[in-house]
């Protein structure tokens, strides 16, 4: 499983908590180790210094700003400005985060930073990203162990031992992973929706007779009817295609089809007799999902422009309800798109979720597991004061920091109701009616980004989710029955490291597949589709795919070992 799935699932958890995816020139940035002494202008709190149980961040609350690059150019809501939540944290800790986003490609931006050695103080990066290996092996980041031991030894007691074990690399913990979930996640909390569901516009659904849509054949027929009755509306909308960013599915929207056409393909990828983990593109069901997209295109139900659209272009059309059926992250659909559509176009044109699709009588299976983390918080060797940053991370990880991140100040932005935090009514209302305005004003969940599990806020978010978003909760429950726990399959972070020979092969395979997807979807006949696919497999084998598949098998065994399964 790649970082994009982490992102999708993590965004669910974020949203619930507030309611509650090449080689580089040798770098020399790590050759000269900067001063790691505490700030010269550190102010000491007598009570904190004398209390052996006090957390180390309290020893210095003088003004301090550190820079941070966030891997994800979509995250404009995470920029520190004058939001309430950011000011609250600064007033308490003295710290501000100068958070930057890439203006273009995240990968190009990050690779340029690493190659030039021009790194910020900290980086928030998907822990499964190939560049993590570069940061560590090139000596560009500190290990958390050395900083914790030196600046905040009590911080270690706050870290989940299983989390530390799983994310340890070469005997050290190099980053703090946000959203590492505990093993009881599947049996508690809000429904997990591990895929991008597909939705249908309510008025169109009624106009075509509200038919049962339980299979891919049903969906195809419904789309044909929708096109006939609403010729000015695009029948299908899916998110952008980019294998590098989204993994082998190409588009995040494809999981809805892939796990219908190939409900067991994760298990089927592991070939014990050959000691390989196959690329999913070798799986017939996986390819049949793309064959279905080709069927949509041949029937005039798919706009080829979607193959070249940027995410922003798709989002603009979805805000205008310009698709009969569309795919989107569950929470975004219900908290951003539907409210905007209702206020500007009409409630009848909002979207409702489709059920899972059966193929040949088989029900879909959606891989759902607790998150092993989304992004890692790295402290680089360029940091002006790594000790102060580490201590801020300690604050962020603490219960106090978690409550500040999520809820703000008791009595001012939230109250305790039956022992659980609950936003003031006006804050709750703004969040539900205009999520972007809510972020801009309060910045809750967007400040430190070091979210972690905790019973107090997890219980509160589950309660609020049920109360405030009954439609989304019901949609989650509808799809939840297709979930299965894929934790024990050992399929996390399988791709070879980018700097290795197998990693280079993997990059070539991904590039070949990225170029092949549009050809498959736009093929004019089944025979042309088959010919394009056969040519892709031949090219994949020619560049040495099996070598990468052998490495993926070894990483599969490593994942099982880290989880204590084998």
N, C-alpha and C positions, 0 to 999 in steps of 0.2 A: 504494500500500500504506500502510495506516495504522498508528498506533502499536501497535494490539493485535496485529498480526502480529509486529511487532518483539518484543513482550513474549513471545508464545508461543515464538518461535524462540530468544529470549535465554534464557528459562527452561530450554530444552533445553541450551544451552551452559553455563549455570551448573551445572545438575545434572551434566552430563558432566564439568565441570572439577573437581568435588569427588569424583568417582569416579575419579571420573571419566571509547483510544481517544475569540454574544450580545454583545451590546455591553456595555461597561463605562464607568462615569463617568470623566471625566478625572481622572487621578491626579497628585498633586503631590509624591509621595514622592521623585522624582528631582530636585526643584528645588534642594535643599540637599545639597551633596556632603559626605559625612562625611570625617573625618580618615583618610587612608590611610597614615599613618606606621606603622613597625613598633612592636610592643608596647613600652611603656615599661619593662617588666620583663624584656626580652629578655636571655637569657644567652648569651654567646658561647663557642663551642668553639674553642679555639686551633688545634687541628689542622684543623678544618673551615675556619676563616677563612684560614689560611695556605696551604691546598691549593687551587690554582686549579681543579682537576678535581672538587672536592667539590661535592655537590649542596647547594643553598641551604637546604633544610629542616634541615640539621644545624647551622646557625648559631644556632638557637633551639629548645631542647627544654624550655622552661619550661612549667608547667601552663597549658593553654589549652582552653577549651570553645567551640565554635561551634554554632549552631542550624541545623537543616535540616528542610525539609518534603519528604517523599517522596510523590510522586504515585502512589498505589496503596494503598488502605486495607486491602488483603489482606496486606500485607507485615509482619505482626507479628514474624516471625523476624528482621527487619532492625533492630529496636529495640536500641539499646545498653544493656546491663545489666552484668552481671559475667561475661560469657562470656570464656573463655580468649583467644580471638582479639582481642577488643576490649581486654582488659587488656594483652596483649602489645604492641599498637600504641601504647597510651597510655604504657606504660613506656618505649618507645623514642623516641617523638616528643613526649610531653607532651600530646598532643591527645585530647580526647573529643568525640564528636558527640552533641548533644542532638537526636536524630531524632524527628520528629513525623509522625503519620498523621492523615488526616481521619477524623472520627468518623461522618460521613455521606457524602454525595456528594463525590467528589474535585473535580469541576468547580465545584460551589457553594462549596466551601471555598476553592479557589484563586481564583475570581472575587472572593470577598469580601476576601481578602487583598490582591489587586491594587487593588480599588476603594478600600479603606481606607488603603492604603499601609503596612499593618502586616505587613511582610515579615520573614521570618527571615534569618539571615546567608547561607544558601545554599538552593538548591532543586534537587531531582532531578526532572526533568520530561521526558516523552517529547519528543524534539526536533521531532517533527512536530505537536505539539499547537498549536492556534491561539493559545493564550495566549503562546507564545514570541514572537510578533510584538508583542503588547502589552508584554511585559517589555522588549524591545529598543527599540521606538519611543517608549515612555514614559520612557525613560532610567532604568529601574529596576535594571539590571544593568550590571556592568562588562564590557568586552571582555577576553577572556583575553590579547589582544595587549598591552594597556597594562600589565596586571599582570605578565605574564611579562617584558616588557622592563625593568620597574622592580625586580622582586623576585627573579626566577629566570631570567635570560637563557639559561642552559644547558638549561632545560626544553624550549625550542623544538626542540633537536636530537633530543629523544626522541619527538616527534610525527610520525606518518606524514604525508608531504607530500600524498598523495592524500586522506587524511582531512581535513586542513586545507582543501584546495581544495574538497572536496565540501560541507563544513559552514560555509564562509565566507559570511556574509550582509553585504551592503553593504560589502564589503572587509575585514571583520573576523571573527575567530573569537570567538563570544560564549559558548561553552560547550564543555566536554569531553564528547564522546559516549562512553559506555561501550559495549563490544561492537561496535566497528567492526572488521569482519573483512577480512583481506587477500584478494587475488584468487584465491589457491590453495585457498580453503575448500572448494569442491565436489569437489576432487580429493584432499583429505587429511582426516584426522581421522575422527571417528565419523559414522555415518549421520545425515543431516538428515531430520527429519520435520516438514515445514512446516505440517501441518494437525493438527487434533484428530482422531485416529483414533477409530473406533468399536470396541467390544470386546463379547464375548459371555461370559456366565457359563459356566464350564466344565461344571458338572453339568447345566445346562439343555441345552447343546450336545450332550452325550452322550445325554441323555434323548430328544432329538428325532431321534436317529440320526446325529449328526455329518455333516449334509449339506454339500455344497459350497455356499458362499455367495460367488458370483463376480459376481452382477448384482443390480440393485435388485429384480428379480422374485424371485430366490433369497432375498433378505433379507426381503421381504414374506411369503413362504411360511414361512420359519423363524420369524418373529415370530408368525404365526397359530398355528403348532404350539406354540410356547412358551406362548402365552396359554391354549391348550386344556389343556396338561399342568400348567401352573403358574398357575392363575387368581388367586392371591394376590400374584403378582409383576407389577410394572409392566413391560409389554413393552419400552418405549423410554425412555431417560433422556438428555436433552440439557441443556447449560448455559444459563444465563439469557439472555433476549433483551433487548437494549438497543442500538439503533443508534448512539447517541451514544458509548457505550463500546466497542462491538465492531465498528463499521463497518457497511457496508450489508448484510453477511451476517446481521446481527441477533444471532445466537448464534455463538460460536466453533465450535460443533459443526457448523454448516452447511457449512463448507468441504468436509467429507468428501463431501457430496452435490453441492454446487455444481460441484466440479471433476470430478465424474463426469457430470453432466448437461450441463455446458458446459466441456469441457476446454480450449477455445481462447478463452474469453470475454475474457481480458485483451487479447489481440491484437485481437479483434473490437470492442473498445470504441473503438479509435482509428479515426476516420473522416477520412482525409487529405483527401478531396474536400470535406468540409464544414469541415475544420479544427476538429474538436471531439473530445473524449474523452467518449463517452456514459456516462451513469450505468449501472451494471450492471443496474439494474432494467428497462432496455429490452431486455435480452438474453433470448431465449426460453428457452435452457437454464438460465440463472440462475433464472428464474421457475419452470421445471419442477421445480427442486429443492424449492421451496416447495409446488408442486403434489403432490409425493411426500409431503411432510409432511401435506398435506391428506388424501391417500389413507390414510395411517396413522391419522389421526384418525377418518375415516369408518368405518374398520374396527375402531374401538375399541382401537387399539394405541398411542395417544398420550394422555397425561394432560394436559388443558387447563391444569391448575394450573401446569405447567412454564412457561407463558407469563407467569405473574406471580411465579414463585418468585424468591427471592433466591439468590445463589450458595451461601450457607451452607445453605439448605434442601436444595438439590440434593446438596451434598456429604454432608450427614447421611444421606440416603437411600442414596447410593452407598457410604458406609462400611458400611452395613447390607446391602449386596448386594441391594437391593430392585428392581433392574432386570435384565431378561433381557439386554438390549443397552444399553450406555451409552457415552457419549463423555467423554473426558477427555484432558488433556495427557499425552503418553506417559510421561514420567518420573514424574509424580505418581502415575499408575496403578500403576507397578511399584515405586516406593519408598515410597509412603504408603498407598494404598488396598488393594492386594493384601496387604501384610504385616499390616495391621490386620484385614482380613477373615479371613485365615488364622488369626490368633491368637485371634479372638473367635467366629468362626462355623465355620470349617473351610476347609482348602485346596481342597476340591472346589468351593467357591463363589467362588473367585477368578476373575479375568477373563483372557481371552486375546484378542489382537488379531484383527480381521477384515481380510481382504485388501481391496484397492481394488475398487470396484464398477464393472462395465461397464454401459453404457447403450446400447441399440441396437447392441451389438457393439463399441462404441468403448471403449478403455481410458481411465481417468482420467489427468489430467496435473496434478501438484502443483507450483506455482511455488516453486522453491527457489533461493535466491541467498545470497551472503554478506550478512551484516547490514551496513547502513550506519550502524548504531548503534541503541541502544534509548533510553536516557534521557540527557539532557544535564545536566551538573553546572554550575549557574549560581551566581555570586557576586553577591549583591545590593548595592545602594548603601546598604543598612542595615547591612552587615557592620561589626562593631566593628574588625576588623583584617584587611582583605582580603589584605594581603601575607602574613600568617601562614597564612591559609587556602589561598592559592595555593601556597605552599611545601609545605603538607601534601598538596595535590593532586600536586605533583611527586614527593613520597615515594611516594604511592599508585600513581603511574604507573610508577615505577622497577621494575626487576627485584626488588629487595629488598622493595618494598611489595607487589608481586604475589605473591611467595612467602609473605609474612606473611598476606596476605588469604586465601590458599588453604590453606596447609599448616601455618603456625605456626612452631615452632622445631625446627631439625634436632636429632636425638637425643632430643628430648622428645616431639614429636607426630608426627614423620616421620623416616624414614631415606632415604638414597639407595640405590637398588637398580638396578644396571647403569647408574648415572649419572642415574637419574630419581627424583624424590621419590615416596615411598609412605608412606601413613599407618601408624602403629603398628597392630598387629592389633586391639587393643581399640577404637580410634577407628573403624577401618574397620567393625568388626562393629556398633557402635552406629549408625553412619550407615545401614547396610543394614537393621537390625532396627527402629529407631525414629528416623526422620529428624528428627522434631520435637524429640525429646530430644537428639539430636546437635547441632542448631542451638542449643538452649537452653544446652548445656554448653560448646560450643566456638565457635560463631558463625562458623565458617569460611565464606568467600565472602560474608558478610553485613555486613562492617564498613565498608570504604571505598566499596564498590559501583562502583569504577572499574575494572572488569574490562577487560582487553585481551588480544589474542593474544600468544603467546610460545611458541617451539618447545619449551622445557623442560617447561613444565606442560601444553601441548597434547599432546605425545607421551605424557606420564605419564597423562593422563586417558584417552587412547585405550586404552592398555594396561589400565588398571584397569577401564574400562567393559566391555571384552571379558571380563575375568576375573571380575569381581564381579557382573555383571548379564547373563548370557548370554541370558536370556529376552527382556529388553528389546533387547539388541543384535540378536537374531534378528528381533524384530518390526520394528526399524528397517530392517534389510536387506530384509525382505519388502516394505516399502512404498517403499523407496528407488528401486526400478526405475521408479516413476511420476514421479519428479522431473524437472523441466527447469529450465534456468538462465534465469530471467526478468530478469536484471540488465540486458540490452541492450534491454529493452522500454521502459525509461524511465517506469515507472509508480509511482515513489516519491513520496509526499507531494504528491498532485495537488490536493487540495481547496483551494478559494480561502480566502484569509485571512479570518478571521471578521469583521473590522471593515469590510471592503469591501462594496459593494452586492451583489457576486456571492457573497460569504461569507454575507451575510444570506439570500440566496436558497437557498444550500446548506443552511443551518440549517433553513429551512422545508421543503425537500425531505426532509431526514433526519427531521424531525418527522412529516411526512406518511407516510413509509415506516414509521416506528416504529409508527404507529397502524394501518397497513394490514396488517402481518404477521400479527397475531392474527386479523384478519378473514379473510384468505386461508386460514390453517391450519384455521379453524373453519367454513369455508363448507360448506353442506350438500349442494351439488351442483357439478358442473363448470360449469354455466351461471352459478351464483352466484359462483363463483371468478372466472370470466371477467369478469363484470360489475363485481366489486370491483376487479379489476386495471385494467380500462378506465377506471374512475372515477379511480383513483390516477394513471394516466398523464395524464389530462385536467387534474387538479389540479396535478400537477407542472409541466406545460407552462404552466398559467395563472400560476404564481408566477414564471415566467421561467427554467426549468431550463436552457434552451439557452445563456443568458448565462453561467451557471456552467460549462457544458460547454466553452464557448470558452476560458474561463480555464484550465480543466483541460488543454486542449490546449497552451496556452502553457507551463504548468508541466511538462507532459510534455516539451516541447522543451528546457526549462531543465534538467530532470533528465538528458536525454541529453547535453546540453552539459557539465554538471558531470562526467559520467562519461567525457568525451572521445569519445563515440560519434558525435555530430553537431555 
